[in-house]
Amino acid sequence: MLYRGFSQEQLEREYAPSSMIGGDIAPYLAAYSALSAQARAQLTVQENLDYGDAPAQVLDFFPPARLAHHCMCSSTAAIGRRSASAIRR
């Protein structure tokens, strides 16, 4: 019993997203990808903003529509970035 009576096998099953949907995660990933592409096409986005030194420490920033015209490049300072030059394209 590792956590609240769950065995290691039970915990692994509970934390595996594919186990909650019958094992076929592909349709969900395809829908997620399509919705992401739609959002990028319709919204203002600043992609791959570094928030740390590790390669995986990046985020995509979608400012609210009412603020989008104020957020290009200056948003990096608002979210704690070192400088606008850190934006990778």
Phi, psi and omega per residue, in radians:
M1 nan 1.911 -3.091
L2 -1.588 -0.756 -3.058
Y3 -2.605 2.088 3.089
R4 0.819 0.695 3.075
G5 1.495 0.008 3.123
F6 -1.507 2.449 3.016
S7 -1.431 2.976 3.096
Q8 -1.020 -0.767 -3.139
E9 -1.078 -0.745 3.123
Q10 -1.141 -0.724 3.112
L11 -1.098 -0.758 3.131
E12 -1.073 -0.704 3.112
R13 -1.150 -0.756 -3.115
E14 -1.156 -0.533 -3.114
Y15 -1.653 0.050 3.113
A16 -1.692 1.906 -3.100
P17 -0.943 -0.666 -3.099
S18 -1.133 -0.444 3.132
S19 -1.237 -0.348 -3.120
M20 -1.492 -0.189 -3.069
I21 -2.167 0.347 3.114
G22 1.499 0.162 3.041
G23 1.661 -0.344 -3.116
D24 -1.749 1.663 -3.085
I25 -1.534 -0.203 -3.059
A26 -0.957 -0.808 3.134
P27 -1.073 -0.596 3.131
Y28 -1.226 -0.697 3.099
L29 -1.168 -0.666 3.108
A30 -1.136 -0.751 3.115
A31 -1.128 -0.734 3.115
Y32 -1.061 -0.754 -3.140
S33 -1.129 -0.749 3.132
A34 -1.133 -0.751 3.119
L35 -1.148 -0.637 3.099
S36 -1.133 -0.759 3.117
A37 -1.099 -0.703 3.111
Q38 -1.106 -0.774 3.135
A39 -1.095 -0.749 3.140
R40 -1.129 -0.569 -3.139
A41 -1.332 -0.515 -3.021
Q42 -1.765 -0.332 -3.035
L43 -2.047 2.792 2.992
T44 -1.291 2.308 -3.134
V45 -2.474 2.455 2.963
Q46 -1.977 2.013 -3.016
E47 -1.699 2.659 3.011
N48 0.988 0.808 3.060
L49 -1.384 2.184 3.101
D50 -1.268 2.377 2.974
Y51 -2.169 0.153 3.090
G52 -2.889 -3.059 -3.083
D53 -1.566 -0.339 -3.116
A54 -1.317 2.546 -3.135
P55 -0.979 -0.573 -3.123
A56 -1.403 -0.107 -3.101
Q57 -1.560 1.223 3.095
V58 -2.343 2.738 3.075
L59 -2.514 2.791 3.013
D60 -1.857 2.277 -3.043
F61 -1.904 2.111 3.079
F62 -1.950 1.648 -3.130
P63 -1.194 2.686 3.063
P64 -1.003 2.547 -3.077
A65 -0.941 -0.680 -3.095
R66 -1.223 -0.261 -3.137
L67 -1.977 -0.090 -2.992
A68 -0.982 -0.710 -3.104
H69 -1.222 -0.343 3.097
H70 -1.563 -0.269 -2.937
C71 -1.626 -0.260 -3.081
M72 -1.087 2.143 -3.127
C73 1.187 -0.812 -3.137
S74 -1.179 -0.350 3.135
S75 -1.146 -0.422 -3.126
T76 -1.081 -0.663 3.085
A77 -1.203 -0.636 -3.113
A78 -1.153 -0.464 3.140
I79 -1.837 0.358 2.989
G80 1.507 0.379 -3.137
R81 -1.388 2.745 3.124
R82 -1.241 -0.806 3.130
S83 -2.859 2.808 3.123
A84 -1.146 -0.384 3.139
S85 -1.200 -0.197 3.135
A86 -1.392 -0.129 3.134
I87 -1.257 2.169 3.093
R88 -1.720 2.400 3.103
R89 -1.922 nan nan
